[in-house]
Amino acid sequence: MYSFSLVVALAAGLATATPVAVPEAQAPKPSCPQWTGLNEVNGIACCVYEYSDRACCSLTGHPLFAKALPCTSEWYSSSSKWNTYWLCNLLKGQPPAQNCTGVPTNGW
């Protein structure tokens, strides 16, 4: 009986000494800017109107949206800023209908 108690005590001590896997904190998942009209696309982009570099911001830098602005860009900070960006990038090769000084063109 003494040896059984010793074995149980050793097993209990060993169990408490064994490291327990603690899940590491995961990085927060990127999310779309918080204004109406943006739709998340498979966790890689947020888009308005269409799936293109000019209508989407990139959440992850995925190659499908290589030329898209990041979703942290000031041009995606509000719907009015995005609207300015959109109007300045609406038609490739066409002069914009408004002053677009300082507005990125994403290769258009």
C-alpha positions as CSV (number, residue, x, y, z in Angstrom):
1,M,0.0,0.0,0.0
2,Y,2.9,2.3,0.8
3,S,4.4,1.9,-2.7
4,F,1.0,2.5,-4.3
5,S,0.7,5.8,-2.4
6,L,4.2,6.7,-3.5
7,V,3.4,6.0,-7.1
8,V,0.2,8.1,-6.9
9,A,2.1,11.0,-5.2
10,L,4.8,10.8,-7.9
11,A,2.3,10.7,-10.7
12,A,0.4,13.7,-9.2
13,G,3.6,15.7,-8.8
14,L,4.7,14.8,-12.4
15,A,1.3,15.9,-13.7
16,T,1.5,19.3,-12.0
17,A,5.0,19.8,-13.3
18,T,4.1,19.0,-16.9
19,P,3.7,22.3,-18.9
20,V,0.2,22.9,-20.2
21,A,-0.2,24.4,-23.6
22,V,-1.6,27.8,-23.3
23,P,-3.0,29.3,-26.6
24,E,-1.0,32.2,-27.8
25,A,-2.8,35.5,-28.3
26,Q,-3.8,35.7,-31.9
27,A,-3.4,39.0,-33.8
28,P,-6.6,40.7,-34.3
29,K,-8.3,40.0,-37.6
30,P,-8.3,43.0,-39.9
31,S,-11.7,44.4,-40.6
32,C,-13.4,46.7,-43.0
33,P,-13.7,50.4,-42.2
34,Q,-16.9,51.1,-40.3
35,W,-19.1,52.9,-42.8
36,T,-22.1,51.7,-44.7
37,G,-21.5,50.3,-48.2
38,L,-18.3,48.3,-47.8
39,N,-18.5,44.6,-48.2
40,E,-15.8,42.2,-47.0
41,V,-14.5,39.8,-49.7
42,N,-13.2,36.6,-48.2
43,G,-11.2,38.4,-45.5
44,I,-8.7,39.9,-48.1
45,A,-10.5,43.1,-49.1
46,C,-13.4,45.4,-48.6
47,C,-15.2,46.6,-51.7
48,V,-17.8,49.1,-52.9
49,Y,-19.7,48.7,-56.2
50,E,-17.3,46.2,-57.8
51,Y,-14.3,44.0,-57.2
52,S,-11.4,46.1,-58.5
53,D,-8.4,47.9,-57.2
54,R,-10.2,51.2,-57.5
55,A,-13.3,50.1,-55.7
56,C,-11.6,47.9,-53.0
57,C,-9.2,48.4,-50.2
58,S,-6.8,45.6,-49.2
59,L,-7.0,44.0,-45.8
60,T,-4.0,41.6,-46.2
61,G,-2.0,42.7,-49.3
62,H,-3.3,39.8,-51.3
63,P,-2.1,39.7,-54.9
64,L,-5.7,40.0,-56.2
65,F,-5.8,43.5,-54.9
66,A,-2.1,44.4,-55.5
67,K,-2.8,48.0,-56.5
68,A,-5.6,48.6,-54.1
69,L,-5.1,51.1,-51.2
70,P,-4.9,49.5,-47.7
71,C,-8.1,49.7,-45.7
72,T,-6.2,51.9,-43.2
73,S,-5.7,54.5,-45.9
74,E,-7.3,57.9,-45.2
75,W,-9.3,57.5,-48.5
76,Y,-11.2,54.7,-46.8
77,S,-11.7,56.4,-43.5
78,S,-15.2,57.7,-44.4
79,S,-17.7,57.4,-47.2
80,S,-17.1,61.1,-48.2
81,K,-13.3,60.5,-48.5
82,W,-13.9,57.3,-50.5
83,N,-16.4,59.1,-52.8
84,T,-13.7,61.7,-53.6
85,Y,-11.2,58.9,-54.3
86,W,-13.8,57.0,-56.4
87,L,-14.7,60.1,-58.6
88,C,-11.0,60.8,-59.2
89,N,-10.5,57.2,-60.4
90,L,-13.7,56.5,-62.1
91,L,-12.7,56.5,-65.8
92,K,-9.2,55.5,-66.9
93,G,-7.7,58.1,-69.2
94,Q,-10.5,60.6,-68.7
95,P,-10.0,63.9,-66.9
96,P,-11.9,63.9,-63.6
97,A,-14.8,66.2,-63.1
98,Q,-13.4,67.6,-59.9
99,N,-10.1,68.7,-58.4
100,C,-8.1,65.6,-57.7
101,T,-4.9,67.1,-56.5
102,G,-3.4,64.9,-53.8
103,V,-5.8,62.0,-54.5
104,P,-4.0,58.7,-55.4
105,T,-4.7,57.1,-58.7
106,N,-3.6,53.5,-58.3
107,G,-2.0,53.3,-61.7
108,W,-5.0,54.7,-63.5
